[in-house]
């Protein structure tokens, strides 16, 4: 049971307008439970939307790399809700295979290319120690420029924050989002 109940329609006009900004146009479902919960504090939600939308829609990391990072961060943090939303929304579109999607949770290195394994390893280091080791940093720097390296760090940190938020408010999973693989 959710610790904070998400808003339900009908929404006040200003909340309805704000929620529409969070969702892509022509979506067939209600705004995400997370977004409806965040709008219990509209001012905080509006500040969060800027960074979250910027990382997803305006980042310089390749979309596939971005999703590997997001999915692994959410999996390591035990955040099935956000992992499922991203898998349902982005995984296939960015070319992740079912085996790779499962490996974001299991940590299995088999389905990954060396570059993909590097991203998974970087996320694991951040999760375990809140820093990236020098060897991993040097390997990442062979694939990404400095602006992308900064973005990677912020992306991983943002989704750690989102995972902590979701795990703490305990919303129900979106009915259309898959659960973690068994």
N, C-alpha and C positions, 0 to 999 in steps of 0.2 A: 504494500500500500504506500502510495506517495506521501512523503512528509509535508509537501506543499502541493495543494491541489491546483492543477492547471486551470486557467480560465476556460470557460465554455461559452459558445455563442448563445445569444447574440452579444457581440462585443460592443463596448462604447465606441463611437465613431473614431476617436483618436487611436484607440487600441487596434481596431480593425485596420486602419491605415498603416499603423506600425507593423502589424503582423504580415500584411501584404508585402511590405518591403523585405521581410525576412525570407519569403518564399519565392521560388521562381514563378514566372507567369504560367498560367494554364496548368497548374498542378491539380490533380484529381482528388486530393485528400485535404483534410483540415491542416492548418499550420501545425508544425511539430509540437508534441507535448512539451518538449524542452522550451520552445519559444513561448508557448502559452503560459508556462510556469514562470519564465524569466519576466514576463510582462506583469507579474504581481509587483514588480519594481520597474516601471517603464523607463525611468531615467537610467538605471543601470543597464537595462536591455538595450537602449539606444546607443550607449557607449560601447557595449560589447559587439553590437552588430557591425560597427565600422571595421574593427580588426578582423573579426571572423569572416565577413564578406570579402575583405581585402585579400586575405590569405587564400580563399578559395577561387575568387574570380580574377584577381589581378596579380597573382604571384608570378615569379619568374622561374620557379622550379617546374620541370616537366610534370604534367598532371599525373602520370603514372607514378613517378617518384613521390609526389606529394601524397598520393593515396596509400602507397606502401608505408610511408612514415605515419600517417594518421591511423591507419588500421593497426599497425604494430603498437603505437602508443596506447591506443584504446584497449587493445588486447592485454598488454602488459599491466595496465591499470585496472583490469577486470571490468571494463565498462562495456558491457554487452549492448546497451542501448545505442551508444554513439557508433560503435563498431558496426552494428547491424544497419543503422541508417546509412552509413558510408558505403558499406558493401552493396546494399540494395540500390543506392543512387548512383554510385560512381565506379564500382569495381569492374563491371563488364565493359563500360564505356571506355575505360583507360587500358583495357586489355589484360586484366588480371585473370588468370585461369582459376578454376575451382581449387586446384591443388595449392596454388599460391595464396588464395584467400584463406584456406585452412591453415597454411603455414604461418600466416600473420598471427595466429593464435597459438599454434603448437611450437613454433620456433624451428620447425624442420628446415634445414638448409637445402634439401634436395631440389626443390622446384625453382630455386633462385639462380640468376646469373651472378657472377662475382660482384658486379655493381649493385645489384639488388641486395645481396647478402651484406654488402658494406652498409647500406641504409638500415637494414634490420639490426646489424651490429651497433651502429651509431645510436639508434633508438634504445637498444638494450643498455648501452653504456650510460646514456643519459638517465634512464630509469633507475639503474643500479647505483650510480655515483653522482648524478647531477653534473657530469662533465664528460667531454669526449677526450679520449686519450690522444697523445701526440701521434702515434702511428695511424690511428683511425682518422684523425684530422688531416694528416698528410695525404692519406689515400682519398679522402673526400675532396681535397683541394685539387686533385688531378682530374676530377669530374665537374666541379662546380667553382664558379668565381666567388669572390668575397661577398657580393650582395646575395648570392644564392646560399652561401654558407650561413650568413646571418638569418636569412629567411627560414632555412631548415631548423635552426635553433629556436626561433620564435614559433614556428609551426609546431614543433614537438612540445614546446612549453605551453602553447595555447591549448593543444588537445589534452595535455596532462591536466591543465586547469579545468577544462570542460569535463573530463572524466571524473575528476574529484567532485565537481559540482553535481554531476548526474548521480554518481554513486552515493553522495550524501543526501540528496533530495529524494532518491529512490522512486523515480517515475516508472510507470508501466512501460514496457517496450512498445514501440509502434507496431501495430498489428501486421503490417506489411514488411517489416524488417526481419531478417533471419536472426536466429540465436547463434551463439558460439557453436562451432562444430563439437561433437562429442569426442 
